[in-house]
Amino acid sequence: MDGVTAEPDLTAALPSPLQPVADDRTAARGVTLLLKRDDLVHPRLVGNKFRKLRPNLAEAAAAGHDTLLTFGGAYSNHLRATAAAGRLCGMRTIGVVRGEELAGRPLNDSLARAAADGMVLEFVDRATYRRKTEPEVLAALLDRHGRAYVLPEGGSNALAARGCAELGRELRDAVDVAAVACGTGGTLAGLAAGLGPGRRAIGFPVLRGGGFLAGDVRALQTAAFGGPCGRWHLDTRFHHGGYARTTPALEEFAADFTARHGLPLDRTYVAKMLYGVFALVREGAFAPGTRVAAVITG
């Protein structure tokens, strides 16, 4: 790398577009569905990844760091986005990947893209990965890789939550409900805080047993805003088997949505969130006249 820039220049198309969707299933219930196209924010750092990374990159640069170290699974969008951000900003990137058994195997598309952007990948066993926030594990990583700005898994920290609050502020005058997929809870924490009074957010965990994220969201809001902010809740029913897993029902829904509306859906996050939104519409969870924004995180 040629050296870190003092102020990372990440020009973005903000606010992201809010597009109405004409769909007979929502129209029959009197619900207006809109797509918050955060996937169009930046060509390499789409949606919530841009909003989470930008304040952290500024903090890292201000502290004189030239290296980012972060964590993720084999299909992590966060690792890929961090690698792209590092390349754009002249920072080295280190990705600690869950699953020592993956070392030496051909890289999947996500990890191959991260490596192509210069990210050094270190594969660790799952027991060590679970201990990744412990001081001795972090110290060992930094001993091997040198001084670095450490980003948590998914990029979710107080700075990230504050960055995602802007997403809520962009929606507060246009919708009643905002829906978002949840991996680590950072986007939901900021979204709910930014929506303001009279609005609510729904988070759809993509992990099996994702109810634990409620505590993580509360902790992030406390760190970022001093306490709980906004109205939000989790609906944990639509993980379709867990992270990076799918089902025939999800595949059928996603293919049908794309055929109807021309938007390909990421199966790991976006398809599961939209599946949940349409299930809630069928269940009558939204009163007629409700405006629902589905955040397309890419």
Stockholm file with secondary structure:
# STOCKHOLM 1.0

chainA/1-298         MDGVTAEPDLTAALPSPLQPVADDRTAARGVTLLLKRDDLVHPRLVGNKFRKLRPNLAEAAAAGHDTLLTFGGAYSNHLRATAAAGRLCGMRTIGVVRGEELAGRPLNDSLARAAADGMVLEFVDRATYRRKTEPEVLAALLDRHGRAYVLPEGGSNALAARGCAELGRELRDAVDVAAVACGTGGTLAGLAAGLGPGRRAIGFPVLRGGGFLAGDVRALQTAAFGGPCGRWHLDTRFHHGGYARTTPALEEFAADFTARHGLPLDRTYVAKMLYGVFALVREGAFAPGTRVAAVITG
#=GR chainA/1-298 SS CCCCCSSCCCCCCCSCCEEEECCHHHHTTTCEEEEECGGGSCSSSCHHHHHHHHHHHHHHHHTTCCEEEEEECTTCHHHHHHHHHHHHHTCEEEEEEECGGGTTSCCCHHHHHHHHTTCEEEEECHHHHHTTTSHHHHHHHHHHHCSCEECCGGGCSHHHHHHHHHHHHHHTTTCSEEEEEESSSHHHHHHHHHHCTTCEEEEEECSTTGGGHHHHHHHHHHHHHSSCCSEEEECCSCCTTSTTCCCHHHHHHHHHHHHHHCCCCCTTTHHHHHHHHHHHHHHTCSCTTCEEEEECCC
#=GC SS_cons         CCCCCSSCCCCCCCSCCEEEECCHHHHTTTCEEEEECGGGSCSSSCHHHHHHHHHHHHHHHHTTCCEEEEEECTTCHHHHHHHHHHHHHTCEEEEEEECGGGTTSCCCHHHHHHHHTTCEEEEECHHHHHTTTSHHHHHHHHHHHCSCEECCGGGCSHHHHHHHHHHHHHHTTTCSEEEEEESSSHHHHHHHHHHCTTCEEEEEECSTTGGGHHHHHHHHHHHHHSSCCSEEEECCSCCTTSTTCCCHHHHHHHHHHHHHHCCCCCTTTHHHHHHHHHHHHHHTCSCTTCEEEEECCC
//
